[in-house]
Amino acid sequence: MKARRQRLILEIIRQQVIETQEELAEALRAAGFPVTQATVSRDIRELGLVKVPGEGNIFRYAAPGETPPLRRDERLKRLLRSSVQFMDFSENLVVVKTLPGEAQGVASAIDQASWPEVIGTVAGDDTILVIVKPKKLVTTVLQRLNELARG
């Protein structure tokens, strides 16, 4: 019972923004686990959960070592807005032109975003090649990059 509950806790915090122990207890109760605040507190301690920054100046529970996706997307958005001058594509490649010296940081942020359709990036000083697979998703990747760059 305890192992199942703790596996469910990890699943819940991956899928939802949980800010408080009470929110976690409510989610567990909704899933059929009648818990007390003391049980939730003990599970949090045993699982080593930590509070990490989330979107909108909130803090949420996360598993130890987990880099919240929101933080990665925020970094990528900030870098795209401040560094990118132009984007285009050909076949399965997206070309991203940046300010001089900015390409490697932007490419690293794209890699860390872990988009399943992006195989990887190659960066020079001011140009990035984003390799997309399958080819039919290249416009989707370009559109997502453009949306993040616009805000």
C-alpha positions, 0 to 999 in steps of 0.5 A: 500500500505504501509503495503504491501510494508513493509511486502515485505521488511521483506520478501526480507531481509529474503531471500536476502542479502541486504547491502544498501538502494539502493539495497532494493529500486531496489528489491522493484522496481523489485517487482512492488513498485515504491519507492524513497530513502526517502520512503525506508529510512522511511520504514527502520526506521519504521520497526526498521531494523538493520544492522547485520554482514554477511558472508565475512565482509559485513553488511546486513539489518535484522529485530530487534532481528533476529539472522542471520543464517550465524552467527549461521552457522559460530559459528557451523563451528568454534566449529566443527573444533576446538572441534570435534574429531569423529562422527558416527551414529546408527539408528536415533542418531548421536554421536559426540565426542569432546575434554573434556569440549567442548560438551555442547558448540557444542550441543548448536550451533547445537540446535541454527542452527535450522535444521528441522530434528534435534529434539535436542541434549543431551550433557555430558562433551565430548559426544553429542547425536544428535537426528534426525527425520526421521531416514532416514535423519541421514546420511544427518545430519552427512554429513552436520556436517562433511562438516562444520567440514572440512571447 
